[in-house]
Amino acid sequence: MTWSSKQYSQFERERTRPVRDLLSAVPTTEATFVVDLGCGPGNSTEVLIERFPTADVLGLDNSPDMVEAARKRLPTIRFELADIDTWQAAAPCDVILANAVFQWVPDHAHILPKIASMLAPGGSFALQMPGNLDEPAHRLMREVAAASAWADKLQRAAATRAPLPDAIWYYTRLRTVASQVDIWRTTYHHILTGGSSAVVEWFKGSGLRPYLDALTETERIDFLGQYEARIAEAYPALPDGTVVLPFPRLFIVATR
């Protein structure tokens, strides 16, 4: 799956707010080595640096475009290409941040305890994942894909993300490697300017990527036209032209 740092960053303020909320709940106060897993264009790394200004910071992402953007944004910070499912920390980590990345990674039962086990004593693994597959924006992606002439092409795209287990499921698995596990869910209500097209632009930087990657340019235009028509009904614009996008997210902080 390809990622565009430019597309993702269109809504940087809204996408960065959950990072601040997540890190504000991290009990770790001092850190020598911190890692940003799935660092994207570096906006989450910037917040991590603000929280732990004296720490050695490493940013990791599997998208060359994202890593390049992060390096331009924060030229003094080390950013590397890496796959989360095979990454192994070279030293115990005081904080591991994973903002909106693990929804794309399978086998949480195995990989989340594995990541948490890389923490130093007292260190924290802080992750946040969208829990929005039942929201209209995602349901309509699946419906348009299934009813389109490219349904066969898009079967795999629709299965790229699986629904998240509940909070108890995450607690029981992370509690095996952590002394404390804090879990909560928040629904943000993002106010977007530009009506239905703004909602489409938001998801072109995230949830729509698997669908668009599977189509030709002509097919993408057709798909997005059908999708936006349905989005306009599901998220009606207010009189001032803005639209409210509800966005539920699951937060977890596991501390050793």
C-alpha positions in Angstrom: 0.0 0.0 0.0 1.4 3.4 -1.0 1.2 6.5 1.3 1.3 10.2 0.5 2.7 12.4 3.2 1.2 15.4 1.4 -2.3 13.9 1.4 -2.0 12.7 5.0 -0.8 16.1 6.2 -3.8 18.1 4.8 -5.5 17.5 8.2 -2.4 17.5 10.4 -3.9 19.5 13.2 -6.8 17.1 13.6 -4.6 14.0 13.2 -2.0 15.3 15.7 -4.5 16.0 18.5 -4.9 12.3 19.5 -1.1 12.0 19.8 -1.1 14.8 22.4 -4.0 13.2 24.3 -2.2 9.9 24.2 1.1 11.1 25.4 -0.5 13.2 28.2 -1.6 9.9 29.8 1.9 8.3 29.7 3.2 8.0 33.3 6.8 7.7 32.3 8.5 11.0 33.3 12.2 10.4 32.2 13.4 8.8 29.0 16.7 8.1 27.4 15.5 6.3 24.3 12.1 6.7 22.7 10.7 5.3 19.5 7.9 6.5 17.2 6.5 3.4 15.3 4.8 4.4 12.1 6.1 8.0 12.4 4.4 9.2 9.2 5.6 12.7 8.2 7.0 13.4 11.6 4.1 15.2 13.3 3.8 12.6 16.0 7.6 12.5 16.4 7.5 16.3 17.0 5.0 15.8 19.9 7.2 13.0 21.3 10.2 15.3 21.3 8.2 18.0 23.1 7.4 15.5 25.9 10.9 14.0 26.1 13.3 16.7 24.9 16.5 15.1 26.1 15.8 11.6 24.9 17.4 9.9 21.9 14.6 9.7 19.3 14.1 7.1 16.6 11.3 7.3 14.0 10.3 4.3 12.0 7.9 3.9 9.0 7.6 1.5 6.1 6.8 4.3 3.6 9.7 5.9 1.9 7.6 9.0 1.2 6.7 9.4 4.9 10.3 8.9 6.0 11.6 11.4 3.5 9.0 14.0 4.7 9.9 13.3 8.3 13.6 13.8 7.7 12.9 17.1 6.0 10.7 18.2 8.9 13.1 17.1 11.6 16.6 16.9 10.1 18.4 16.3 13.3 16.3 13.2 14.2 17.0 9.7 13.1 14.4 8.2 10.8 14.6 4.7 9.3 12.5 2.5 7.0 11.2 -0.6 8.9 8.3 -3.0 9.1 6.6 -3.1 12.5 6.0 -6.8 12.3 9.7 -7.6 12.0 11.3 -4.7 13.9 13.3 -5.4 17.0 14.6 -2.7 19.3 18.4 -2.5 19.6 18.1 -1.5 23.2 15.3 -1.3 25.9 12.9 1.6 25.1 11.6 4.0 27.7 8.7 5.0 25.5 7.3 3.4 22.3 4.7 5.5 20.6 2.4 4.1 17.9 -0.1 6.6 16.6 -2.8 5.3 14.1 -0.7 2.5 12.8 -1.6 -0.8 14.4 -5.0 -0.9 12.7 -3.0 -1.9 9.6 -1.0 -4.6 11.4 -2.4 -8.1 11.8 -2.0 -10.5 14.7 -2.3 -8.1 17.6 -2.3 -11.1 20.1 1.3 -11.8 19.2 2.8 -8.5 18.1 1.5 -6.1 20.9 3.0 -8.1 23.8 6.2 -8.5 21.7 6.5 -4.7 21.3 5.7 -4.1 25.0 8.4 -6.6 26.0 11.0 -4.2 24.4 10.3 -1.6 27.1 12.8 -0.8 29.9 11.4 -1.2 33.4 8.9 1.6 34.0 8.7 2.3 30.3 5.4 2.8 28.4 4.0 1.5 25.1 1.4 4.1 24.0 -0.8 3.3 21.0 -3.9 4.8 19.4 -6.0 3.2 16.7 -9.1 4.4 14.8 -12.1 2.3 15.8 -14.3 3.5 12.9 -14.9 0.6 10.6 -18.7 0.8 11.5 -18.8 4.5 10.7 -20.6 5.6 7.5 -17.3 6.7 5.9 -15.9 3.1 6.0 -19.2 1.3 5.4 -19.7 3.3 2.2 -16.3 2.4 1.0 -17.2 -1.3 1.2 -20.6 -0.8 -0.3 -19.3 1.2 -3.3 -16.6 -1.4 -3.8 -19.0 -4.3 -3.6 -21.5 -2.8 -6.0 -19.0 -1.6 -8.6 -17.6 -3.1 -11.8 -14.3 -3.6 -10.0 -15.7 -5.6 -7.1 -13.3 -8.5 -7.7 -10.3 -6.1 -7.8 -11.4 -4.5 -4.5 -12.1 -7.6 -2.4 -8.7 -7.6 -0.9 -8.8 -3.9 -0.2 -12.0 -4.3 1.8 -10.3 -6.9 4.0 -7.1 -4.8 4.6 -8.4 -3.8 8.1 -10.1 -6.0 10.5 -12.5 -4.8 13.3 -10.6 -4.1 16.6 -11.2 -6.5 19.5 -12.8 -4.9 22.7 -10.9 -3.3 25.5 -11.0 -6.3 27.7 -9.3 -8.4 25.0 -6.4 -5.8 24.8 -6.1 -5.6 28.6 -5.8 -9.3 29.1 -3.0 -9.7 26.5 -1.0 -6.7 27.5 -1.3 -7.3 31.2 0.9 -10.4 30.7 3.9 -8.1 30.0 2.9 -4.9 31.7 2.3 -3.9 35.4 -0.3 -1.3 34.4 -2.6 -1.0 31.4 -4.8 2.1 30.8 -7.5 1.8 28.1 -10.1 4.3 26.9 -12.1 5.3 23.9 -12.7 8.8 22.6 -14.9 10.0 19.7 -13.5 13.2 18.2 -15.9 15.4 16.2 -13.7 17.0 13.5 -15.0 20.1 11.9 -14.0 20.1 8.3 -14.3 22.9 5.8 -15.5 22.0 2.3 -18.5 19.7 2.8 -18.4 16.1 1.4 -15.2 16.7 -0.6 -13.3 17.4 2.7 -14.4 14.1 4.1 -13.2 12.3 0.9 -9.9 14.2 1.1 -9.5 13.1 4.7 -9.9 9.4 3.9 -7.8 9.6 0.7 -4.9 10.0 3.2 -5.9 6.9 5.1 -8.8 4.4 4.7 -9.3 4.9 1.0 -5.6 4.0 0.2 -6.1 0.2 -0.3 -9.0 0.9 -2.6 -7.4 3.6 -4.7 -4.1 1.6 -5.0 -6.0 -1.3 -6.7 -7.6 0.9 -9.4 -6.5 2.6 -12.6 -6.6 6.4 -12.7 -9.9 6.3 -14.6 -11.4 3.8 -12.2 -10.3 5.9 -9.2 -12.2 9.0 -10.6 -15.3 6.9 -11.0 -15.0 5.2 -7.6 -14.4 8.6 -5.8 -17.4 10.1 -7.6 -19.7 7.4 -6.4 -18.3 7.5 -2.9 -18.5 11.3 -2.6 -22.2 11.2 -3.7 -23.0 8.8 -0.8 -20.8 10.7 1.6 -22.7 13.9 0.9 -25.9 12.1 2.2 -24.2 10.6 5.2 -22.4 13.7 6.3 -24.6 16.7 5.3 -22.9 20.0 5.2 -24.0 22.7 7.7 -25.2 26.1 6.5 -21.7 27.5 6.8 -20.3 24.8 4.5 -18.6 22.8 7.2 -19.2 19.2 8.0 -18.8 17.3 11.3 -16.9 14.1 11.0 -17.3 11.8 14.1 -14.1 9.7 14.6 -13.9 7.1 17.3 -10.4 6.1 18.5 -9.1 3.5 20.9 -6.2 4.5 23.2 -3.9 2.1 25.2 -1.0 2.9 27.5 0.8 -0.3 28.8 3.6 0.4 31.3 6.1 -2.2 32.5 
